[in-house]
Amino acid sequence: MTVKAVVFDAYGTLYDIQSVAAITEQAFPGYGEIITQIWRIKQLEYTWLRTLMRRYEDFSVITRDSLAYTLRCLGLKSDPAVFARIMDKYLHLDLYPDALAALSAMKERKLAILSNGSTDMLQALVANTGLDKLLDATISIDRGKMFKPSPEAYALVERTLGVSPADVLFVSSNPFDACGAKAFGFRVAWIERVTAEAMAKACENNDLLPPLTMFKAIRMQMDEFGLEPDHRITALSDLPNLLRSLD
């Protein structure tokens, strides 16, 4: 069946969330990497907890609260200007190097983002990085006030693009997101940027894992839900060939 729309997760899929490390390291020398790891883990955790508690706040609030938690957890203090500078990086995250070329090669199909990001955050981010010229829609879960992987979040795609779930290829590098999209009924391409074999090798003979390795071990391997992605790729640049094989 032909894919009519390709829908992307934003954070960690099109945009490299680790690009915040340059700012956090500048603000807190020696702590830059560990800040980014704890911050991201708590950011995701807060989306899930708020959804379960039915106490919605948009992603900008969650991002701010999880950064405040991280700095407090590490015993770090920042003045408001430093805090604001770190937060601002989320509006200027680096695209993965192959993102623009990959999306340009798929422009004959409907292209969209479905993200936990707030509407204002996403609109600023895609405009600042030029993706607004390639996307048919930038969909924030703000409209349903339910974070991924809630089915209500994925349902926003059909309402916005007018395509059924079976006609959508959903692309994410986040395992929880890939599982959620598969459970909803999308065809799913998971970007496996870090293989299990690479993780095993990184863990060999290491008594103390560096934060980035630990983060990858926790957050970047496929979860055990019995929901396998339809396709495993290693980069966004693999998508045009994958789509041609599906036509």
Steps between C-alpha positions, in 0.01 A plus 500: 500500500636838399603734779304824466653685795827482690470632854806568712565532868700817561723475808768237453377406151533810280673708767804402702403566860860443608590825325393675822820367659710780352291754692478304824875437501567869445269589788625224732849380402543130562126441539376560146445139401346375824258795498376408152448137598305558822307785340378285211410203719296719738344689211357177357403372845306819571299464175395149599425588862296808410299298249428232761411759763290696247684817601606630159758772454649581163845378406671833564390482865609136525836581341553785746393293801721206405800730454434654843483148648828406331694799630362452851582128488860579407533781754546765229369853519433726202386857467191567287704612199701175490184293545329688217801452271493125554124486440534704182712225343182293467387753240829460310580130525728361233342299222656163434733553202293286262159646592460769235615281212281209611185711528572674170518160330151411629318823418251325266334356812334676790764574763425596858633509853303358791667608820452538873645848452273797560366687199717806563815293554449298183411793278811686611720193459387408147523864388847542648626189319319536166275195533190716473565515124482120469224401741129487426417515869664534839267329746530562872325276749388827661181457298405185689692570821616138517868417457634217288471203521131563576283390203327839513830661399544283189135554402586863427677389179184380325307804617766733363619328181185310405682167456415174671754341739571219251620759246747660741865414553594629844872562557660523843829420668329484840402138581202597718369712213553229240308255720221749561462574130499129414235430765288779352509348152769690311768332298819582685862557405724505805835675464739274687786744535666289769494123451489246781837370382654846529356539849641164609842597373486837679418324826785248481752530781350825627439524872355849466307592187515861379165683507444493124556123486264448792236717334525302177467174692187621678320696231617390155434126485166352394260444787349163593135554411467240224459786250770477237548782249428412138839630390832559671727760345817665623455855374250739343691464174371140476139614466478593127619153394269335752201687363586408142507135603151534648337653190 
